[in-house]
Structure formats: structure tokens, C-alpha cells
Amino acid sequence: MKTRNAPISVVPVLGVDFLILLVAAIAAFLFSQAVNLALSSEAINQTLQAPPQLLVIVSSVIIPVFYILMDVLNSTGNRLKLPFAGNRKRGQRIYARRIHLGLLALYFNAILVALCWSASAMPVMGKIYLATVFAIAIYALGQSIPSTKLSFTLSGILFVIVLLATQTFIITKTQAEAEQAGAELRQRLEEDDAQEK
């Protein structure tokens, strides 16, 4: 344990902070590219109501940027508030909390992008609302587990389940609508043939 008089190094803290920001920035770039691909696809773009790309980028990086600013402020003021100021367990707990919040943004954007691809006609606010509800539910469930490793594992599994369930539901609904439209078209054609005879 470091005493109040011992110097607390800011470099490792900011190093970890910038590493988390780098991962978030890569995720933001990938999500942004996925939205761009959906916009460039003629089949999807006909009905696509895409979220603003700025929303995808900002929501991905805002949490790491916030913590970098907090740590920079703490490094000039009270360095005992920095994650590595106490024992190792305290630092791990602080960064686990930060990573969980970063994952919340990742869950939100991944679900939002998945909805762009599979439910292109859904209104943007509907996509944002659905993505927010699922992301917060996954985050809250992960936070309710005391074990850090187990909470990360469970959050990851739930995220995959939600993503797959959302896609399955939307694909099933789309197929059912296509079949219904096909049946209506066949019925109309049969009625037209009957009238011609």
C-alpha cells in the first residue's frame, strides 16, 4: 500500500486508459463501417433508417474519454483517487467497473448495428430504444454478480443470446411478411385470371 507521501505514477494509469480508448476507437470504427456497408447496399438502403454515425462513434468512445479526463484531473490534484493509488485489488475493481461501462456502449452499438442490417425499415428511435433496453439489461445483470470473472462471462453470453434472439425474431418476422405478401400476390393473380375467363 502506498502512503500519502509516496509518489504515485500517473503513466501506468494513463497507459491503461489510452489502451481502453484505443479498443473503443477500433470498435467505433468497425461499427461505423458496418453502418456504411448497410447504407451502400441497395437491397437494404431502400428501406434503411440508419442511426447517425456520430451517435455510434461518440457512444463508443465517450466513457473512455471521460475516465481519461478524470484521471488527468486527479493526477494534477488528488493522486490518491487514481486507480493504481491503492492496492492491486482496488485498481482491478476500478478498471473492472470502467470496462463494464465500456461494454455497455459496445452492447448498445452492436445491437443497434445488427438492427440496421436486419430491421432496416424500423424507425431510428425504435432501434435506439430497443438497443438501449437490451444493453442496460445485460449490463445490470452482469453488475448483479459479485465475481468479476463470472459477471464478464455472463454478460458476454447474454449479449450473444440477445443478439441471436433479436436476429432470429426479425428474420422470422421478415420471412413471414414475405410469405404473406407472396400469398396475397398469388391470390390476386388467381382472381385476375378468373375474371379474365
C-alpha positions as CSV (number, residue, x, y, z in Angstrom):
1,M,0.0,0.0,0.0
2,K,1.4,3.4,-0.9
3,T,1.5,6.1,1.7
4,R,0.4,9.7,1.3
5,N,4.0,10.8,0.9
6,A,4.9,8.2,-1.7
7,P,4.8,9.4,-5.3
8,I,2.1,7.8,-7.3
9,S,2.9,7.3,-11.0
10,V,0.4,8.6,-13.5
11,V,2.0,6.9,-16.5
12,P,0.6,3.4,-15.9
13,V,-2.9,4.8,-15.2
14,L,-2.9,6.8,-18.4
15,G,-1.4,3.9,-20.3
16,V,-4.3,1.6,-19.4
17,D,-6.8,4.5,-20.0
18,F,-5.4,5.0,-23.5
19,L,-5.4,1.3,-24.2
20,I,-9.1,1.1,-23.3
21,L,-9.7,4.2,-25.5
22,L,-7.9,2.5,-28.4
23,V,-10.1,-0.6,-28.2
24,A,-13.2,1.6,-28.0
25,A,-12.0,3.6,-31.0
26,I,-11.4,0.4,-33.0
27,A,-14.9,-0.8,-32.1
28,A,-16.4,2.6,-33.1
29,F,-14.6,2.4,-36.5
30,L,-15.9,-1.2,-37.1
31,F,-19.5,-0.2,-36.1
32,S,-19.3,2.9,-38.3
33,Q,-18.1,0.7,-41.3
34,A,-20.9,-1.7,-40.7
35,V,-23.4,1.2,-40.9
36,N,-21.6,2.4,-44.1
37,L,-21.9,-1.1,-45.7
38,A,-25.6,-1.1,-44.9
39,L,-26.0,2.3,-46.5
40,S,-24.1,1.2,-49.6
41,S,-26.2,-2.0,-50.0
42,E,-29.0,-1.3,-52.5
43,A,-31.3,-4.0,-51.1
44,I,-31.0,-2.7,-47.5
45,N,-30.7,1.0,-48.4
46,Q,-34.2,1.1,-50.0
47,T,-35.8,0.9,-46.5
48,L,-32.9,1.7,-44.2
49,Q,-33.4,4.1,-41.4
50,A,-29.8,4.3,-40.1
51,P,-28.8,5.9,-36.8
52,P,-26.4,8.9,-37.2
53,Q,-22.8,7.7,-37.4
54,L,-21.8,10.4,-35.0
55,L,-24.0,8.7,-32.4
56,V,-22.3,5.4,-33.0
57,I,-18.8,6.9,-32.7
58,V,-19.5,9.2,-29.7
59,S,-21.3,6.5,-27.7
60,S,-18.4,4.1,-28.2
61,V,-15.6,6.5,-27.0
62,I,-17.3,8.8,-24.6
63,I,-16.8,6.6,-21.5
64,P,-13.0,6.0,-22.0
65,V,-12.6,9.8,-22.8
66,F,-14.5,10.7,-19.6
67,Y,-12.2,8.5,-17.5
68,I,-9.0,9.8,-19.1
69,L,-10.2,13.4,-18.3
70,M,-11.0,12.3,-14.7
71,D,-7.6,10.7,-14.3
72,V,-5.8,13.7,-15.7
73,L,-7.6,16.0,-13.3
74,N,-6.9,13.6,-10.4
75,S,-3.2,13.5,-11.4
76,T,-2.9,17.3,-11.0
77,G,-5.0,17.3,-7.8
78,N,-5.5,14.3,-5.5
79,R,-3.5,11.4,-6.9
80,L,-4.9,9.1,-4.2
81,K,-8.1,8.9,-6.4
82,L,-6.1,7.3,-9.2
83,P,-6.9,3.6,-9.8
84,F,-3.3,2.5,-9.0
85,A,-3.0,4.6,-5.8
86,G,-4.1,1.8,-3.6
87,N,-3.5,-1.9,-3.6
88,R,-3.7,-4.0,-6.7
89,K,-7.2,-5.3,-5.9
90,R,-8.6,-1.8,-5.7
91,G,-7.1,-1.0,-9.1
92,Q,-8.6,-4.2,-10.6
93,R,-12.0,-3.3,-9.1
94,I,-11.9,0.2,-10.6
95,Y,-10.9,-0.9,-14.0
96,A,-13.4,-3.8,-14.0
97,R,-16.2,-1.2,-13.4
98,R,-14.8,1.0,-16.2
99,I,-14.6,-1.9,-18.6
100,H,-18.2,-2.9,-17.7
101,L,-19.4,0.6,-18.6
102,G,-17.3,0.4,-21.9
103,L,-19.0,-3.0,-22.6
104,L,-22.4,-1.3,-22.1
105,A,-21.6,1.0,-25.0
106,L,-20.3,-1.9,-27.1
107,Y,-23.5,-3.9,-26.4
108,F,-25.6,-0.9,-27.4
109,N,-23.8,-0.3,-30.6
110,A,-23.6,-3.9,-31.6
111,I,-27.4,-4.4,-31.2
112,L,-28.0,-1.0,-33.0
113,V,-25.9,-2.1,-36.0
114,A,-27.5,-5.5,-36.0
115,L,-30.9,-3.9,-36.1
116,C,-29.7,-1.7,-39.0
117,W,-28.9,-4.8,-41.0
118,S,-31.9,-7.0,-40.1
119,A,-34.7,-4.4,-39.4
120,S,-33.8,-1.7,-41.9
121,A,-37.4,-0.4,-42.0
122,M,-37.6,0.0,-38.2
123,P,-37.7,3.7,-37.2
124,V,-34.3,5.0,-35.9
125,M,-35.8,5.9,-32.4
126,G,-37.2,2.4,-32.2
127,K,-33.8,0.9,-32.9
128,I,-32.1,3.2,-30.4
129,Y,-34.7,2.4,-27.7
130,L,-34.5,-1.4,-28.3
131,A,-30.7,-1.3,-28.3
132,T,-30.7,0.7,-25.0
133,V,-33.1,-1.6,-23.2
134,F,-31.2,-4.7,-24.1
135,A,-27.8,-3.2,-23.4
136,I,-28.9,-1.9,-19.9
137,A,-30.5,-5.2,-19.1
138,I,-27.3,-7.1,-19.9
139,Y,-25.2,-4.6,-18.0
140,A,-27.4,-4.7,-14.9
141,L,-27.4,-8.5,-14.8
142,G,-23.6,-8.5,-15.1
143,Q,-23.3,-6.0,-12.3
144,S,-25.5,-8.1,-10.0
145,I,-22.9,-10.9,-9.8
146,P,-20.2,-10.3,-7.2
147,S,-17.5,-12.3,-9.0
148,T,-15.8,-10.1,-11.7
149,K,-14.8,-13.0,-14.0
150,L,-18.3,-14.6,-13.8
151,S,-20.0,-11.3,-14.4
152,F,-17.9,-10.6,-17.6
153,T,-18.6,-14.2,-18.8
154,L,-22.3,-14.0,-18.1
155,S,-22.6,-10.5,-19.7
156,G,-20.8,-11.9,-22.8
157,I,-23.0,-14.9,-23.0
158,L,-26.2,-12.9,-22.5
159,F,-25.1,-10.4,-25.2
160,V,-24.6,-13.2,-27.7
161,I,-28.0,-14.7,-26.8
162,V,-29.8,-11.3,-27.1
163,L,-28.0,-10.6,-30.4
164,L,-29.0,-14.1,-31.8
165,A,-32.6,-13.9,-30.4
166,T,-33.1,-10.4,-31.9
167,Q,-31.8,-11.5,-35.3
168,T,-33.8,-14.7,-35.3
169,F,-37.0,-12.9,-34.4
170,I,-36.5,-10.2,-37.1
171,I,-35.5,-12.7,-39.7
172,T,-38.6,-14.9,-38.9
173,K,-40.9,-11.9,-38.9
174,T,-39.4,-10.8,-42.3
175,Q,-39.9,-14.2,-43.8
176,A,-43.5,-14.4,-42.5
177,E,-44.2,-11.0,-44.0
178,A,-42.6,-12.0,-47.4
179,E,-44.6,-15.3,-47.4
180,Q,-47.8,-13.3,-46.7
181,A,-47.1,-10.8,-49.4
182,G,-46.4,-13.7,-51.8
183,A,-49.6,-15.4,-50.9
184,E,-51.6,-12.2,-51.4
185,L,-49.9,-11.7,-54.8
186,R,-50.8,-15.2,-55.9
187,Q,-54.4,-14.8,-54.7
188,R,-54.7,-11.5,-56.7
189,L,-53.2,-13.2,-59.8
190,E,-55.6,-16.1,-59.5
191,E,-58.5,-13.6,-59.1
192,D,-57.4,-11.7,-62.2
193,D,-57.2,-15.0,-64.2
194,A,-60.6,-16.0,-63.0
195,Q,-62.1,-12.6,-64.1
196,E,-60.4,-12.8,-67.5
197,K,-62.0,-16.2,-68.1
